[in-house]
Amino acid sequence: MAFLKFILITFAVYFVVRFLFKLFLPFAMRKAAEKLMKKAQQQGGAYGSQGSGGTFYYEFNGQGQQESKRSQPEGKVHVDYIPPKESPERKGTETAGEFVDFEEIK
């Protein structure tokens, strides 16, 4: 009898927890999305609502990056890193490895 009571209580708890997840999970996800959007907006982006479906899109206007690049004259290129030159590549049988002669048997 105790085993049957345990199983009944387990199923009841399972269905209650499942119902609560279905009830509160969309609310929690919406709050998390709003928090992420607010954080991204503070970093320099702009949000807008598109349509009545409540879908959001993100437009990055790049103000922070443009301000730092304006100190250089337009049209001038500055390279931060130039990789070292590699030795000339070996081609042909020099890079292929060791070949073994074989005969085709029919």
C-alpha positions in Angstrom: 0.0 0.0 0.0 2.9 2.4 0.8 4.4 1.7 -2.6 1.2 2.6 -4.4 0.9 5.8 -2.3 4.5 6.7 -3.3 3.8 6.2 -7.0 0.6 8.3 -6.8 2.4 11.2 -5.0 5.3 11.0 -7.5 2.9 11.3 -10.5 1.0 14.1 -8.9 4.3 16.0 -8.2 5.5 15.4 -11.7 2.3 16.7 -13.3 2.2 19.8 -11.0 5.8 20.6 -11.8 5.2 20.1 -15.5 2.2 22.4 -15.4 4.1 25.1 -13.5 7.0 25.0 -16.1 4.5 25.4 -18.9 3.0 28.4 -17.0 6.1 30.2 -15.9 8.7 29.3 -18.6 7.5 31.7 -21.3 7.4 34.5 -18.7 11.0 33.7 -17.6 12.2 33.5 -21.2 10.6 36.8 -22.1 12.3 38.5 -19.1 15.7 37.0 -20.0 15.3 38.2 -23.6 14.4 41.7 -22.4 17.4 41.7 -20.1 19.7 40.7 -23.0 18.2 43.3 -25.3 18.6 46.0 -22.7 22.3 45.0 -22.2 23.0 45.1 -25.9 21.2 48.4 -26.3 23.5 49.9 -23.6 26.5 48.8 -25.6 25.6 50.9 -28.6 22.8 49.2 -30.5 19.3 50.2 -31.3 16.2 48.0 -31.0 12.9 48.2 -32.8 9.7 46.3 -32.9 8.7 45.0 -36.2 5.1 44.1 -36.9 2.5 43.1 -34.4 4.0 39.7 -33.7 6.4 41.1 -31.2 9.5 40.0 -33.1 12.6 42.1 -32.5 15.5 43.0 -34.7 18.9 44.5 -33.8 20.5 47.3 -35.7 24.1 48.1 -34.9 25.1 51.6 -35.7 28.7 51.2 -34.7 29.1 54.6 -33.0 31.8 53.4 -30.6 33.9 51.9 -33.4 33.5 54.9 -35.7 34.6 57.4 -33.1 38.0 55.7 -32.6 38.6 55.4 -36.3 37.8 59.1 -37.1 41.2 60.2 -35.7 42.9 58.8 -38.8 42.5 60.6 -42.1 40.0 59.0 -44.5 41.5 56.7 -47.1 44.6 55.9 -45.0 45.1 52.2 -44.0 46.8 51.1 -40.8 47.8 47.5 -40.5 48.3 46.2 -36.9 49.8 42.8 -37.7 51.8 41.5 -40.7 52.4 37.7 -40.6 56.0 36.6 -41.1 57.0 35.4 -44.6 57.0 31.7 -45.0 59.7 29.7 -46.8 58.9 28.9 -50.4 56.7 25.9 -50.8 58.2 22.6 -52.0 56.1 21.1 -54.8 55.9 17.8 -56.5 57.5 14.7 -55.2 59.5 16.6 -52.6 56.5 17.0 -50.4 54.6 13.9 -51.4 56.5 11.5 -49.2 57.8 8.0 -50.0 56.4 6.1 -53.0 56.1 2.3 -53.2 56.2 0.6 -56.5 53.4 -1.9 -57.1 52.1 -4.2 -59.7 48.5 -4.7 -60.5 47.5 -8.4 -60.3 44.5 -9.6 -62.4 
